[in-house]
Amino acid sequence: MMISSAVFLLLLVMAAFGTIPWCVLLVYVVMSVVTFVAYARDKRAAQRGQWRTGEGTLILLGVLGGWPGALIAQKTLRHKTRKQPFRTVFWASVTINIGLLTVLIIRA
């Protein structure tokens, strides 16, 4: 959760100093909540043997800015922490998101 907290703090500071628009911080917060809920629902469905959220959907939510929420969900719910192929794709998606954010900052 340290990484997620640091990201939110960094985005808050950057928005406060005008480096990024406030809406970028809002997108990260909203998408993180949505992503956390998606992980929680998927965990519950896995426990109950019900229909699950696709891994592609969870990755997409992360790419769209929800990866801090995904990290919190993975840590607190102990979900999606053991499947190495998923973890590899997840961290690749985090890298893509940070790259896109960097481009946004540089062009601003």
C-alpha positions in Angstrom: 0.0 0.0 0.0 3.0 2.2 0.3 3.3 2.5 -3.5 -0.3 3.4 -3.8 -0.2 6.0 -1.1 3.0 7.5 -2.6 1.3 7.7 -6.0 -1.8 9.4 -4.7 0.4 11.9 -2.7 2.6 12.6 -5.7 -0.5 13.2 -7.9 -2.0 15.5 -5.2 1.2 17.5 -5.0 1.4 17.7 -8.8 -2.2 18.8 -9.1 -1.7 21.4 -6.4 1.3 22.9 -8.2 -0.5 22.8 -11.6 1.8 20.2 -13.1 -1.2 18.0 -13.9 -4.9 19.0 -14.1 -7.0 18.1 -11.0 -9.1 15.8 -13.2 -6.1 13.5 -13.6 -6.0 13.0 -9.8 -9.8 12.5 -9.9 -9.5 9.8 -12.6 -6.9 7.9 -10.6 -9.0 8.0 -7.4 -12.3 7.0 -9.2 -10.6 4.3 -11.2 -8.8 2.9 -8.2 -12.1 2.6 -6.3 -13.7 0.9 -9.3 -10.8 -1.4 -9.7 -10.7 -2.3 -6.0 -14.4 -3.2 -6.2 -13.8 -5.3 -9.3 -11.1 -7.2 -7.5 -13.3 -7.7 -4.4 -16.2 -9.0 -6.5 -13.9 -11.3 -8.4 -12.5 -12.7 -5.1 -16.0 -13.3 -3.8 -17.0 -15.0 -7.0 -13.9 -17.2 -6.9 -14.8 -18.3 -3.3 -18.3 -19.1 -4.3 -17.5 -20.8 -7.6 -19.5 -18.2 -9.6 -18.8 -16.3 -12.8 -15.5 -14.3 -12.5 -14.3 -11.0 -13.8 -11.9 -11.7 -16.7 -8.2 -11.0 -16.1 -8.2 -8.8 -19.2 -10.8 -6.6 -17.6 -8.8 -6.3 -14.4 -5.7 -5.4 -16.4 -7.6 -2.8 -18.5 -9.0 -1.1 -15.3 -5.4 -0.9 -14.1 -4.2 0.7 -17.4 -7.0 3.2 -17.2 -5.6 4.5 -13.9 -6.9 2.0 -11.4 -3.6 0.2 -10.7 -3.1 1.9 -7.3 -6.5 0.4 -6.3 -5.5 -2.9 -7.7 -2.4 -2.9 -5.6 -4.4 -2.2 -2.5 -6.9 -4.9 -3.4 -4.1 -7.4 -4.0 -2.6 -6.7 -0.6 -5.7 -6.4 1.5 -7.8 -9.1 -0.2 -4.9 -11.4 -1.0 -6.2 -11.8 -4.5 -4.3 -12.2 -7.8 -1.0 -12.4 -6.0 0.2 -15.9 -6.9 -0.5 -16.3 -10.7 2.9 -15.2 -12.2 1.6 -14.7 -15.7 -1.1 -12.3 -14.4 1.5 -10.5 -12.2 3.8 -10.0 -15.2 1.1 -8.5 -17.3 -0.2 -6.4 -14.4 3.3 -4.8 -13.8 3.6 -4.3 -17.6 0.3 -2.5 -17.5 1.5 -0.3 -14.6 4.6 0.6 -16.6 2.4 1.5 -19.6 0.2 3.7 -17.4 3.1 5.5 -15.8 4.6 6.0 -19.3 1.3 7.6 -20.5 1.2 9.8 -17.4 4.8 10.9 -18.0 4.0 11.9 -21.6 1.0 13.9 -20.3 3.3 15.7 -17.8 6.0 16.4 -20.3 3.5 17.8 -22.9 1.7 20.0 -20.3 
